[in-house]
């Protein structure tokens, strides 16, 4: 893979990201890693933060012996530390056709949920990689379309960001199948960040696949993308609503169905949140009406708290 400049993606605004330079993406749980870093490891020992004592076992490294305790009590204890390690985060992007909603046209997706996700995911990949952690990518639609294993090299991150830029939507959605395929591809535990509108027929199947990662002790973050025009129907006497995933079209007056639509939409959003929290995931509803940098900054502050 050829090395390219990190600023090659149109979704990467380094000047804007400078305002978040002091912020870091942190985990809520211990992680596994291949080299020393800033995140808590699952293994104890080494030179991280002190966590506890245990009795000395003959043959252990004497440098870990607490000599002050030995002098005071006459008993030998070893100091235990929490190793620190690097984080591995896989960004999962929904590329089903419903993510085109909000775009200016079929070819111009400016303002769509997908474009918002592309900006947000690109910025996140930059934040994660600049703190010497590893970032990967999975693109889902009618299955697993793209899979880039986590890495941290400059060329790797540039390739990942270019892949995000070139995402094409598919008319059919199979998020559950894509997640199950991804589960088979990723061996090392880490953080799974799923960005989707979750407009699928079977939410239970999707979160059943997510629970596979949770059972393997992955940390899972759900970012539920919502466009403001989805939350409420437009004003007007008559509209034709076209399905983005081959559902056909419906002619109706928004006034006749507005309350029913809003109730059903909020019920769907509530179900996504309920299934996410019940599965032990972190959940955040993300409105595309809020600038992506504001969303990212708030998310990083919340994680660090």
Backbone bond lengths (Angstrom), bond angles and torsions (degrees), N, CA, C in turn:
res aa  C-N    CA-C-N  psi(-1)  N-CA   C-N-CA  omega(-1)  CA-C   N-CA-C  phi
1 X - - - 1.464 - - 1.521 108.87 -
2 X 1.292 116.02 126.27 1.453 120.40 -177.23 1.514 110.45 -73.71
3 X 1.316 115.07 143.97 1.456 119.89 178.22 1.512 109.56 -81.19
4 X 1.331 117.14 134.38 1.448 121.88 179.99 1.518 109.20 -132.85
5 X 1.333 115.86 165.57 1.449 119.92 -178.55 1.517 111.80 -68.25
6 X 1.329 115.17 143.94 1.452 119.42 -177.91 1.525 112.47 -67.61
7 X 1.324 118.00 -19.83 1.456 120.27 -177.05 1.521 112.33 -92.34
8 X 1.347 118.44 15.61 1.453 121.14 -175.20 1.523 112.61 -74.45
9 X 1.316 118.88 -21.76 1.456 121.30 -179.27 1.524 110.43 -81.75
10 X 1.327 116.53 136.72 1.471 119.73 178.59 1.524 111.53 -70.87
11 X 1.317 117.51 -12.99 1.461 121.26 179.78 1.535 112.29 -91.49
12 X 1.326 117.33 0.79 1.464 120.70 -179.59 1.516 110.03 -104.59
13 X 1.326 115.81 113.26 1.465 122.45 179.04 1.529 107.81 -112.40
14 X 1.328 116.37 91.07 1.457 120.88 -176.04 1.522 112.01 -64.53
15 X 1.325 116.91 -34.60 1.466 119.83 -179.96 1.527 110.13 -64.88
16 X 1.334 116.69 -43.70 1.465 120.01 179.11 1.520 111.14 -66.87
17 X 1.329 117.26 -38.27 1.459 121.41 -179.07 1.524 112.48 -67.84
18 X 1.322 117.26 -18.07 1.463 120.46 179.45 1.521 110.92 -60.06
19 X 1.337 117.04 -26.80 1.469 120.19 179.76 1.528 112.00 -69.45
20 X 1.336 117.01 -16.96 1.462 121.83 179.25 1.522 111.79 -106.91
21 X 1.315 116.29 15.35 1.466 120.44 -172.80 1.523 112.77 -59.81
22 X 1.319 116.77 -31.09 1.467 119.95 -177.35 1.520 112.35 -83.30
23 X 1.325 118.19 -6.59 1.463 121.34 -176.72 1.522 111.36 -93.90
24 X 1.328 115.86 151.98 1.457 121.75 -178.72 1.529 109.43 -132.40
25 X 1.320 115.00 151.39 1.460 120.56 173.31 1.517 107.73 -89.53
26 X 1.328 117.22 121.36 1.455 120.94 -177.19 1.530 109.93 -121.22
27 X 1.320 115.03 158.83 1.455 120.79 178.54 1.521 109.93 -94.96
28 X 1.322 116.10 157.23 1.458 120.77 173.81 1.525 110.54 -91.09
29 X 1.335 116.34 -20.36 1.465 121.15 -176.85 1.517 109.91 -122.28
30 X 1.330 115.50 169.97 1.458 119.78 175.40 1.516 109.74 -69.86
31 X 1.344 115.61 149.17 1.457 120.62 -176.49 1.518 109.95 -125.50
32 X 1.329 115.00 170.44 1.449 121.15 174.56 1.519 108.32 -106.13
33 X 1.325 117.47 145.99 1.444 119.88 179.90 1.511 111.81 -153.16
34 X 1.332 114.63 170.12 1.458 120.10 -176.44 1.515 113.12 -107.60
35 X 1.338 117.45 -7.88 1.468 119.08 176.36 1.523 108.93 -150.56
36 X 1.331 115.25 165.83 1.457 120.09 -176.09 1.515 110.70 -68.05
37 X 1.323 115.74 135.80 1.456 120.84 -179.56 1.510 110.98 -149.69
38 X 1.375 116.64 -142.10 1.458 119.82 -173.71 1.517 113.69 -113.58
39 X 1.332 119.08 -1.47 1.458 121.77 -173.96 1.517 111.16 -104.78
40 X 1.334 115.70 148.83 1.451 120.07 -178.08 1.518 111.64 -65.01
41 X 1.332 115.16 133.95 1.457 121.37 178.82 1.521 110.36 -93.31
42 X 1.348 116.12 164.79 1.460 121.28 174.73 1.527 111.38 -79.31
43 X 1.323 117.49 -14.13 1.455 120.59 -176.72 1.522 109.89 -101.53
44 X 1.334 115.74 146.40 1.458 120.11 176.79 1.519 109.63 -105.19
45 X 1.329 113.97 153.52 1.455 119.93 -175.91 1.509 108.57 117.06
46 X 1.320 119.01 165.75 1.453 121.31 177.55 1.506 111.81 96.69
47 X 1.349 115.42 -148.12 1.461 119.01 -170.34 1.513 112.74 -125.95
48 X 1.324 117.74 35.73 1.455 120.53 177.13 1.513 111.07 -88.17
49 X 1.331 117.68 -148.16 1.453 123.30 -179.15 1.537 110.09 -75.63
50 X 1.349 116.47 137.37 1.457 120.89 178.69 1.521 110.63 -65.86
51 X 1.354 116.88 134.38 1.467 120.21 -178.96 1.523 113.59 -125.31
52 X 1.370 120.40 -27.79 1.461 119.06 -174.19 1.528 110.19 -173.10
53 X 1.370 114.97 174.48 1.462 122.77 171.65 1.522 108.88 -113.78
54 X 1.319 116.58 156.50 1.464 121.14 163.68 1.526 107.53 -148.07
55 X 1.331 116.23 160.57 1.453 119.82 -177.67 1.526 111.17 -63.42
56 X 1.341 113.44 141.33 1.459 120.32 -179.57 1.536 110.62 -66.84
57 X 1.321 116.01 137.58 1.461 122.86 176.69 1.519 108.01 -110.74
58 X 1.330 116.53 129.90 1.466 121.39 -177.08 1.526 110.74 -52.93
59 X 1.317 115.08 131.92 1.457 120.69 179.87 1.514 113.40 102.76
60 X 1.344 117.55 -12.51 1.452 120.42 179.38 1.529 110.71 -71.53
61 X 1.321 115.73 160.37 1.461 122.52 178.77 1.527 109.09 -61.97
62 X 1.320 116.99 120.44 1.465 121.40 -178.04 1.528 112.25 -66.27
63 X 1.336 116.84 -18.95 1.462 119.11 179.55 1.527 111.64 -67.81
64 X 1.339 117.40 -18.09 1.454 121.04 179.66 1.531 112.01 -94.61
65 X 1.326 116.30 0.83 1.459 121.24 178.68 1.533 109.40 -74.72
66 X 1.335 116.74 137.62 1.459 119.94 177.36 1.528 108.19 -89.80
67 X 1.347 116.32 99.05 1.454 121.97 -173.71 1.529 111.80 -69.39
68 X 1.341 116.23 -30.58 1.468 118.37 179.50 1.526 111.18 -66.49
69 X 1.332 116.69 -41.97 1.466 120.41 177.49 1.527 110.16 -65.23
70 X 1.345 116.45 -39.99 1.470 121.36 178.65 1.520 110.50 -60.73
71 X 1.334 117.24 -44.36 1.460 121.00 -179.22 1.523 111.81 -67.55
72 X 1.332 115.95 -33.94 1.464 119.89 -175.89 1.531 112.31 -81.59
73 X 1.341 117.35 -35.80 1.470 120.28 -173.46 1.521 113.85 -114.14
74 X 1.343 115.92 -17.04 1.454 118.98 -176.71 1.521 112.74 78.95
75 X 1.334 117.32 6.74 1.460 121.33 178.96 1.528 109.41 -115.95
76 X 1.328 115.54 143.09 1.465 121.01 -175.19 1.538 110.52 -92.74
77 X 1.322 115.61 124.98 1.463 121.52 177.78 1.533 109.56 -128.65
78 X 1.310 114.68 145.19 1.463 121.94 175.26 1.518 109.32 -100.19
79 X 1.306 115.82 137.23 1.466 120.55 176.67 1.523 108.91 -82.69
80 X 1.349 117.26 131.61 1.459 122.73 177.04 1.525 109.52 -102.98
81 X 1.331 115.06 137.45 1.457 121.29 179.60 1.525 109.33 -121.11
82 X 1.328 114.72 156.90 1.464 120.08 174.81 1.519 107.61 -93.01
83 X 1.318 115.75 107.87 1.462 119.26 177.80 1.508 110.62 -55.53
84 X 1.293 115.98 151.56 1.449 120.64 173.87 1.533 108.19 -114.87
85 X 1.319 115.34 149.61 1.453 119.25 -172.61 1.522 109.83 -149.22
86 X 1.317 116.48 177.24 1.456 120.38 178.87 1.521 111.19 -87.36
87 X 1.303 115.99 154.12 1.458 122.65 -179.42 1.525 109.45 -96.09
88 X 1.327 116.14 144.66 1.461 122.59 174.07 1.516 107.85 -120.65
89 X 1.332 117.03 118.66 1.461 121.57 -177.25 1.524 109.52 -123.91
90 X 1.317 116.27 128.91 1.464 121.68 175.74 1.519 109.03 -108.50
91 X 1.324 116.15 121.51 1.457 122.66 178.20 1.524 108.31 -88.59
92 X 1.326 116.49 123.89 1.470 121.93 -179.48 1.524 108.07 -109.68
93 X 1.336 116.85 116.80 1.459 121.66 -175.95 1.525 110.49 -111.78
94 X 1.305 115.68 131.38 1.459 123.34 176.34 1.523 108.69 -81.33
95 X 1.334 117.28 119.95 1.462 121.84 179.23 1.526 110.99 -115.26
96 X 1.333 116.95 27.46 1.459 119.99 175.38 1.525 109.10 -73.69
97 X 1.328 116.31 161.15 1.467 121.02 -171.95 1.522 113.34 -62.52
98 X 1.337 117.88 -26.94 1.471 119.41 179.84 1.520 111.88 -63.33
99 X 1.333 117.48 -20.42 1.461 120.42 178.67 1.525 111.89 -72.67
100 X 1.339 117.62 -9.75 1.468 120.71 175.75 1.521 111.83 -77.17
101 X 1.334 117.21 -10.68 1.452 120.25 -175.57 1.526 110.82 -57.93
102 X 1.332 115.70 136.52 1.458 121.36 -179.50 1.504 113.15 97.94
103 X 1.346 116.99 -12.44 1.457 120.60 179.50 1.522 111.64 -70.59
104 X 1.316 115.95 159.13 1.464 120.59 -178.66 1.529 111.61 -69.04
105 X 1.330 115.87 -34.30 1.458 120.85 179.80 1.521 108.46 -159.90
106 X 1.333 115.66 179.82 1.466 120.05 178.98 1.519 110.88 -60.39
107 X 1.328 116.58 -35.03 1.469 120.67 -177.46 1.522 113.12 -95.46
108 X 1.298 117.61 -23.65 1.465 121.39 -179.92 1.526 108.55 -109.32
109 X 1.327 116.67 102.80 1.460 121.84 -175.76 1.527 112.92 -92.42
110 X 1.329 116.99 16.02 1.463 120.35 177.17 1.526 110.27 -56.90
111 X 1.320 116.38 125.93 1.450 121.33 -179.69 1.517 114.26 90.95
112 X 1.322 117.42 -2.47 1.463 120.88 -178.07 1.527 111.73 -81.28
113 X 1.321 114.86 166.77 1.466 120.06 174.98 1.522 110.30 -63.24
114 X 1.329 117.16 -36.23 1.462 119.87 179.93 1.518 111.07 -65.09
115 X 1.336 117.44 -45.86 1.462 119.78 -179.96 1.531 110.29 -60.51
116 X 1.307 116.54 -42.84 1.470 120.65 178.49 1.530 109.90 -59.42
117 X 1.325 116.05 -44.27 1.457 120.71 179.37 1.519 111.31 -63.96
118 X 1.320 117.42 -37.67 1.461 120.67 178.96 1.531 111.37 -64.23
119 X 1.320 116.69 -41.97 1.468 119.79 175.78 1.535 110.83 -63.59
120 X 1.324 115.96 -47.08 1.461 120.42 -176.30 1.527 111.49 -65.40
121 X 1.325 117.20 -44.43 1.469 121.09 -178.82 1.523 111.19 -67.09
122 X 1.321 117.18 -39.26 1.466 120.50 178.46 1.525 110.46 -64.07
123 X 1.331 116.46 -44.18 1.468 119.91 178.34 1.525 110.83 -62.98
124 X 1.331 117.06 -42.58 1.466 120.59 179.10 1.524 111.43 -62.43
125 X 1.318 116.65 -41.35 1.469 119.47 179.52 1.521 110.35 -62.02
126 X 1.325 116.47 -35.08 1.464 120.49 179.34 1.532 110.77 -70.31
127 X 1.329 116.30 -44.10 1.463 120.62 179.41 1.524 110.92 -61.86
128 X 1.331 116.54 -44.96 1.464 120.75 -178.03 1.525 111.05 -66.09
129 X 1.316 117.64 -44.16 1.473 120.50 -175.55 1.521 112.18 -71.39
130 X 1.336 117.65 -32.75 1.470 118.67 -177.24 1.522 111.65 -72.96
131 X 1.348 117.61 -14.57 1.463 119.50 176.01 1.529 110.40 -97.21
132 X 1.345 115.25 20.03 1.467 123.20 175.12 1.529 112.53 65.68
133 X 1.326 116.40 29.22 1.448 121.89 173.14 1.521 108.99 -103.93
134 X 1.323 116.60 175.55 1.458 121.56 -174.37 1.519 110.16 -110.45
135 X 1.333 115.51 141.15 1.459 121.28 -178.91 1.514 109.65 -131.29
136 X 1.342 115.35 137.83 1.455 121.97 176.69 1.520 109.82 -125.56
137 X 1.327 115.69 176.96 1.462 120.27 -175.30 1.519 110.54 -144.01
138 X 1.335 115.49 139.12 1.461 122.11 170.28 1.515 107.48 -133.27
139 X 1.330 116.93 131.38 1.458 122.74 177.59 1.521 107.55 -112.13
140 X 1.344 115.75 122.68 1.453 121.01 -176.48 1.525 110.96 -116.24
141 X 1.313 115.98 142.85 1.460 122.68 170.97 1.519 106.58 -150.70
142 X 1.349 117.10 -100.26 1.465 119.61 174.23 1.527 108.78 -89.19
143 X 1.319 115.15 51.38 1.454 122.60 -175.18 1.513 110.09 121.29
144 X 1.327 116.52 -165.50 1.473 122.42 179.24 1.524 108.77 -86.31
145 X 1.344 116.62 108.69 1.457 121.38 -176.57 1.525 112.75 -87.82
146 X 1.307 116.73 -41.21 1.470 122.16 -179.41 1.518 108.46 -137.47
147 X 1.313 116.69 144.58 1.464 120.89 175.93 1.522 108.55 -145.91
148 X 1.316 116.13 116.05 1.461 122.46 176.93 1.524 107.12 -118.08
149 X 1.311 116.80 116.26 1.459 121.35 -178.67 1.526 110.15 -62.92
150 X 1.333 118.38 150.21 1.461 121.09 -178.59 1.531 112.54 -59.36
151 X 1.311 114.89 141.52 1.454 122.34 176.85 1.515 109.06 -160.45
152 X 1.322 116.43 170.83 1.449 119.64 -176.88 1.511 115.58 -130.61
153 X 1.342 117.94 -2.51 1.460 120.73 -179.50 1.526 110.47 -66.42
154 X 1.328 116.75 153.60 1.463 120.77 -177.60 1.520 111.74 -58.70
155 X 1.335 116.23 -44.69 1.455 120.05 179.51 1.509 112.40 -63.95
156 X 1.325 116.35 -36.35 1.470 121.16 178.46 1.530 110.43 -63.32
157 X 1.311 117.06 -47.44 1.462 121.50 -178.07 1.528 110.06 -65.44
158 X 1.326 117.16 -39.84 1.462 120.22 178.33 1.531 110.74 -63.21
159 X 1.318 116.81 -42.38 1.474 120.92 177.96 1.526 110.46 -63.11
160 X 1.310 116.99 -41.23 1.465 121.42 178.83 1.527 110.58 -62.64
161 X 1.325 116.19 -43.62 1.461 119.85 -178.71 1.522 111.38 -68.19
162 X 1.317 117.04 -34.38 1.462 119.84 175.93 1.523 111.12 -67.66
163 X 1.332 116.55 -36.97 1.463 120.50 177.48 1.520 110.44 -63.65
164 X 1.333 117.28 -40.88 1.465 121.32 176.18 1.532 110.06 -60.51
165 X 1.326 116.50 -42.10 1.460 121.00 -178.59 1.530 111.86 -63.08
166 X 1.312 117.01 -32.93 1.464 121.52 -172.86 1.531 113.77 -95.23
167 X 1.326 118.39 10.76 1.464 121.03 -178.04 1.532 110.69 -60.12
168 X 1.335 115.27 132.85 1.451 122.74 173.71 1.527 108.40 -116.48
169 X 1.316 117.15 135.10 1.459 119.79 -178.66 1.533 110.98 -76.84
170 X 1.326 115.17 157.54 1.468 122.96 176.34 1.526 108.70 -118.66
171 X 1.340 118.27 146.70 1.466 120.23 -176.48 1.516 114.97 -73.86
172 X 1.330 117.36 -14.81 1.464 120.87 -176.63 1.519 109.37 -113.66
173 X 1.333 116.19 140.62 1.462 121.65 -178.03 1.525 111.18 -110.45
174 X 1.332 115.55 128.65 1.473 120.90 170.36 1.524 107.63 -143.74
175 X 1.330 115.61 68.70 1.461 120.20 -178.51 1.520 111.07 -64.39
176 X 1.331 117.05 -38.38 1.467 120.23 -178.66 1.518 110.75 -62.11
177 X 1.331 116.61 -46.28 1.463 120.10 179.18 1.513 111.91 -64.19
178 X 1.325 116.42 -39.36 1.461 119.94 178.20 1.515 112.31 -64.25
179 X 1.326 117.12 -40.61 1.460 121.15 179.03 1.525 111.29 -67.05
180 X 1.329 117.02 -39.13 1.469 119.29 177.78 1.523 110.86 -65.01
181 X 1.333 116.75 -39.71 1.466 119.95 177.33 1.528 110.84 -64.76
182 X 1.327 116.69 -39.42 1.463 120.63 178.45 1.519 110.54 -64.79
183 X 1.318 116.99 -39.61 1.466 121.64 179.12 1.529 110.80 -57.20
184 X 1.313 116.96 -36.58 1.465 121.01 179.05 1.524 112.18 -72.37
185 X 1.329 116.80 -22.15 1.468 120.73 -175.07 1.528 113.22 -90.60
186 X 1.329 116.98 -25.03 1.465 119.93 -173.67 1.523 109.90 -103.27
187 X 1.314 116.11 116.55 1.465 120.30 -177.31 1.523 112.26 -91.85
188 X 1.327 116.40 -42.01 1.459 120.26 -174.94 1.522 111.35 -83.63
189 X 1.321 117.00 133.38 1.460 121.20 177.27 1.525 110.82 -64.97
190 X 1.314 114.39 157.24 1.453 120.07 177.07 1.506 110.22 -177.58
191 X 1.319 115.25 -145.45 1.458 121.74 177.91 1.521 108.03 -109.01
192 X 1.326 116.00 131.03 1.456 122.59 175.07 1.517 107.60 -109.98
193 X 1.334 117.04 119.20 1.454 120.80 -179.07 1.522 108.43 -113.65
194 X 1.330 116.37 110.11 1.460 122.12 -174.96 1.520 109.69 -99.96
195 X 1.343 116.97 120.93 1.465 122.75 179.19 1.519 107.94 -113.24
196 X 1.337 116.52 111.71 1.456 120.94 -174.13 1.524 110.16 -157.88
197 X 1.347 115.46 159.92 1.466 119.10 171.12 1.529 111.07 -90.44
198 X 1.322 116.49 -9.34 1.472 123.15 176.35 1.529 112.43 56.40
199 X 1.326 116.38 32.42 1.457 121.02 175.71 1.530 108.24 -88.13
200 X 1.308 114.86 79.57 1.459 122.63 -178.43 1.527 108.65 -129.09
201 X 1.319 115.96 161.03 1.462 119.81 -179.67 1.523 112.34 -73.98
202 X 1.328 116.98 -31.07 1.464 120.09 -174.28 1.524 110.46 -126.78
203 X 1.327 115.90 87.79 1.461 120.05 178.75 1.527 111.62 -64.75
204 X 1.323 116.82 -34.16 1.468 120.74 -179.53 1.522 110.79 -59.32
205 X 1.333 117.35 -39.65 1.465 120.71 179.70 1.525 110.99 -66.79
206 X 1.334 116.34 -39.20 1.465 120.21 178.98 1.525 110.43 -62.60
207 X 1.318 116.93 -48.20 1.461 119.40 -177.46 1.531 111.70 -76.95
208 X 1.327 116.66 -19.69 1.462 118.94 169.43 1.511 111.00 -64.49
209 X 1.347 116.48 -39.95 1.464 120.64 176.95 1.530 110.75 -68.37
210 X 1.328 116.97 -38.23 1.466 120.57 178.60 1.530 110.54 -64.39
211 X 1.320 116.25 -35.33 1.470 119.39 179.34 1.521 112.19 -64.22
212 X 1.325 118.68 -22.71 1.469 120.64 174.20 1.529 110.14 -59.22
213 X 1.326 115.64 -42.96 1.469 120.25 178.45 1.528 110.73 -67.78
214 X 1.329 116.46 -40.91 1.458 118.99 179.77 1.530 111.38 -65.02
215 X 1.314 117.55 -37.28 1.468 120.14 178.19 1.526 111.36 -64.62
216 X 1.332 116.11 -27.28 1.459 120.28 176.36 1.526 111.15 -90.61
217 X 1.325 115.74 11.73 1.469 124.43 174.86 1.529 112.92 68.65
218 X 1.306 116.39 31.21 1.454 120.02 167.67 1.525 108.70 -72.86
219 X 1.320 116.04 150.63 1.457 121.06 168.42 1.522 106.60 -92.37
220 X 1.322 117.13 124.47 1.470 121.21 -174.98 1.531 109.46 -117.01
221 X 1.327 115.29 129.10 1.463 122.59 177.83 1.525 107.93 -115.46
222 X 1.314 116.94 126.23 1.457 122.70 178.54 1.525 109.38 -104.26
223 X 1.330 116.91 118.02 1.460 122.16 173.34 1.529 106.90 -108.23
224 X 1.311 115.87 107.13 1.462 122.77 -174.21 1.527 109.20 -92.83
225 X 1.333 117.08 105.35 1.459 122.88 -175.55 1.526 110.68 -80.40
226 X 1.331 116.02 127.76 1.462 122.05 179.61 1.525 108.84 -134.33
227 X 1.332 116.64 128.07 1.462 121.58 174.87 1.528 108.30 -89.02
228 X 1.328 119.23 140.00 1.472 120.33 -177.21 1.530 113.42 -59.24
229 X 1.336 118.38 -30.14 1.459 120.70 178.93 1.523 112.35 -72.90
230 X 1.333 116.95 -11.68 1.463 120.13 174.14 1.530 111.11 -82.85
231 X 1.294 116.08 -25.69 1.464 120.24 -175.68 1.524 112.73 -76.33
232 X 1.314 116.06 -24.39 1.466 120.11 -179.84 1.527 108.47 -147.81
233 X 1.328 115.76 143.48 1.458 120.95 179.09 1.526 110.13 -77.12
234 X 1.325 117.35 152.82 1.469 120.44 -179.04 1.531 111.69 -70.97
235 X 1.325 115.02 158.12 1.458 120.33 173.77 1.530 108.72 -76.62
236 X 1.320 116.52 148.51 1.462 119.55 179.30 1.515 110.47 145.96
237 X 1.323 115.24 165.86 1.464 120.13 -174.12 1.527 112.72 -85.66
238 X 1.325 117.51 -39.71 1.471 119.48 -176.13 1.519 110.07 -151.33
239 X 1.335 115.75 138.25 1.459 121.89 179.46 1.525 109.24 -139.74
240 X 1.326 113.89 157.87 1.462 120.39 167.91 1.528 107.11 -112.39
241 X 1.312 116.48 120.99 1.462 121.97 179.52 1.529 108.95 -100.33
242 X 1.331 115.54 123.73 1.458 122.00 -177.90 1.522 109.93 -103.28
243 X 1.338 116.56 128.51 1.462 120.56 176.16 1.518 111.22 -72.50
244 X 1.318 117.34 137.63 1.465 121.60 -179.16 1.523 112.71 -86.84
245 X 1.327 117.06 -10.96 1.462 120.07 -178.11 1.525 110.60 -124.93
246 X 1.348 113.81 49.00 1.465 122.22 174.41 1.533 113.77 64.20
247 X 1.350 117.47 30.96 1.461 119.85 179.79 1.530 112.17 -88.11
248 X 1.339 117.96 -5.40 1.450 120.39 -176.98 1.515 111.84 90.11
249 X 1.331 117.41 -160.75 1.464 121.79 -177.48 1.522 110.49 -131.01
250 X 1.347 114.79 158.18 1.461 121.52 179.92 1.526 108.35 -135.02
251 X 1.328 116.95 128.08 1.459 122.20 173.82 1.526 108.76 -98.60
252 X 1.337 116.90 126.94 1.458 118.43 -179.75 1.521 110.52 -164.25
253 X 1.319 115.06 169.62 1.457 122.10 172.42 1.525 107.90 -97.12
254 X 1.335 118.33 120.99 1.476 119.94 -179.18 1.514 113.90 -53.53
255 X 1.340 117.07 -32.50 1.460 119.92 -177.96 1.530 111.74 -62.50
256 X 1.330 116.28 -29.89 1.457 120.51 -176.65 1.527 112.84 -73.76
257 X 1.306 115.81 -27.73 1.478 119.04 -173.15 1.525 113.04 -121.20
258 X 1.344 117.14 2.97 1.470 119.98 -171.70 1.529 112.35 -56.04
259 X 1.309 117.39 -49.89 1.469 119.87 -176.48 1.529 111.17 -66.01
260 X 1.335 116.80 -43.29 1.460 120.39 178.87 1.521 111.06 -61.92
261 X 1.345 115.60 -43.18 1.467 119.71 179.56 1.519 110.94 -61.27
262 X 1.321 117.11 -48.58 1.462 120.46 -177.54 1.521 111.42 -62.62
263 X 1.339 116.24 -38.89 1.467 119.40 178.12 1.525 110.58 -63.32
264 X 1.315 116.81 -42.99 1.461 120.12 -178.33 1.529 111.49 -70.50
265 X 1.322 116.19 -37.35 1.463 118.29 178.81 1.524 110.73 -65.02
266 X 1.322 117.04 -44.73 1.460 120.06 179.71 1.528 111.34 -67.41
267 X 1.332 116.79 -32.54 1.461 119.63 176.09 1.524 110.36 -65.59
268 X 1.329 116.16 -39.28 1.468 120.29 176.92 1.527 110.41 -63.59
269 X 1.338 116.76 -47.39 1.466 120.63 -179.94 1.523 110.84 -61.32
270 X 1.326 116.49 -40.41 1.465 120.33 178.94 1.521 111.28 -64.73
271 X 1.332 116.74 -36.42 1.464 120.16 178.50 1.518 111.42 -66.73
272 X 1.331 117.29 -40.85 1.466 120.41 177.00 1.526 109.67 -59.33
273 X 1.318 116.54 -47.22 1.464 120.81 179.95 1.521 111.34 -61.95
274 X 1.331 117.08 -44.93 1.465 121.27 -178.69 1.519 111.44 -61.73
275 X 1.341 116.97 -46.13 1.465 120.46 -179.39 1.531 110.95 -66.11
276 X 1.333 116.65 -37.11 1.468 119.93 179.29 1.526 110.61 -64.35
277 X 1.322 117.18 -49.98 1.463 120.69 -177.54 1.518 111.26 -68.15
278 X 1.343 116.92 -36.96 1.466 119.92 178.36 1.518 111.38 -64.69
279 X 1.325 116.51 -28.88 1.463 120.85 178.71 1.516 113.78 -86.61
280 X 1.333 117.61 4.88 1.458 120.74 178.83 1.511 114.20 80.14
281 X 1.340 116.79 21.12 1.465 121.09 179.93 1.535 110.27 -94.40
282 X 1.314 115.92 155.97 1.456 120.60 166.84 1.524 107.31 -81.72
283 X 1.325 116.93 139.20 1.467 120.73 -176.68 1.518 110.13 -126.38
284 X 1.324 116.39 137.49 1.462 121.36 174.62 1.530 108.63 -144.90
285 X 1.313 115.80 124.11 1.468 120.56 174.88 1.520 107.99 -84.24
286 X 1.326 116.38 127.70 1.463 122.02 -173.48 1.523 108.81 -118.36
287 X 1.324 116.44 116.66 1.460 121.30 176.78 1.522 109.87 -91.39
288 X 1.325 116.02 132.01 1.461 119.49 178.76 1.524 111.40 -72.05
289 X 1.332 117.72 -5.54 1.464 120.84 175.58 1.523 111.28 -74.62
290 X 1.337 117.09 -18.06 1.462 122.08 179.86 1.526 108.81 -94.47
291 X 1.333 119.85 129.28 1.470 121.10 179.36 1.523 111.26 -51.19
292 X 1.327 115.41 138.37 1.468 118.89 -173.49 1.525 112.61 -61.71
293 X 1.334 117.75 -31.91 1.470 119.29 178.77 1.525 110.96 -68.47
294 X 1.318 116.65 -34.01 1.467 120.01 175.92 1.525 110.22 -67.56
295 X 1.324 116.35 -41.69 1.466 120.46 176.22 1.519 110.60 -61.11
296 X 1.333 116.64 -45.91 1.459 120.92 -178.46 1.523 110.82 -64.13
297 X 1.333 117.20 -45.16 1.458 120.02 179.53 1.513 112.39 -60.47
298 X 1.342 116.92 -44.42 1.452 120.39 178.33 1.518 112.40 -63.53
299 X 1.320 115.31 -38.07 1.469 120.61 179.12 1.530 110.68 -65.19
300 X 1.337 117.24 -43.99 1.460 120.38 -179.10 1.527 111.09 -66.58
301 X 1.330 117.05 -38.45 1.464 120.15 177.52 1.522 109.92 -64.52
302 X 1.332 116.65 -43.06 1.463 120.52 -179.96 1.526 111.10 -62.49
303 X 1.325 116.89 -39.68 1.462 120.64 -179.37 1.525 111.31 -67.92
304 X 1.313 116.32 -37.07 1.463 119.90 -177.30 1.512 111.71 -74.08
305 X 1.356 116.71 -19.08 1.458 120.29 -178.80 1.504 112.27 -78.35
